[in-house]
Amino acid sequence: QTAAGLHARLLDHEVVADTTMPLVAPGDPEGSWLFELMSRCDPSDDKGVTVTHMPFNAPTLLPDAQIATLRAWIAAGALDD
């Protein structure tokens, strides 16, 4: 599968969770559901219910450098680059 259209799919993706956060909130990593899922061992929805972190079923989170890259990308406005 190609990356064509991936940026639009990320920004327009309907979040299927009990949260008001969008999947990606350009400029706001802490307000992005994707960042919540990938940066915390115990992410929780708006009701405080703990949900599974990403990568799904992985015993650990991604390396800190990858999480930092995701955070920087969102903080910079989640540009299509």
N, C-alpha and C positions, 0 to 999 in steps of 0.2 A: 504494500500500500504506500502511496506517495504522501508527501507532507502538504501537498496542495490543499488549501482550505482548512488545514489543521488549526491555524490561528483563529479563524472565525468560529470553528466548532468549539474551541476552548472558551472563547469569550461569550458565545451564545448558548452554551450547554445548560440545559435545565438540570439543576441539582435535585437529585432524588434523595433527600434527607430532610430531617426536621430542623432546618436552619434557614435563616433569611440571607445568609451569605451567598454571593454569587460564586461560581467555581473560581473565577479569576476576577479580582477587582483591581484594574490597572492603577498603580500607584499606592496600593494598600495591601501588602502581604498579609498582615494580621487580619484583614477583612476578607481574605480569599479562602474559600473552603478547601481548595487544592493544597494551599500552603498549610492549613490546619491539619489536614490528613497526612501530609508528608513530613511534617516537622515535629510532630508530637507522638509519643508512644501511646498516649491515651486521649486521642481527640474526642471531644464531646459535642453533641448537638445543642440546640438552643434550650432544651429541657434538662441538660446536664447528663444525658445518657451517653456513656462511652461507646464509641463506634470503632470499627477496625481501622487501623492506620494503613497507609500505603508505603511500600508495595504490599498488597493484600496477601495475607498468610506468610509473609516474610518474618523470620525470627528477629530481625533488627530493621531499623530505619536505614535509608540511604546514607552514604558517607556525608559528613558535614560539608565537604566542599560542594557536593551536588545540591544539597539543601540551600547553601549560600548562593549558588548560581540561580536557583529558582527564585529565592527571595530578591536578589538583585534585579532579575528580569521583571518581576512584578513591580518592584519599587520604582523601576525606571519607566513604568507605564505599559508594560507587557507589549512591547512593540513587535510587529510582524517582521522580525529580522532573524 
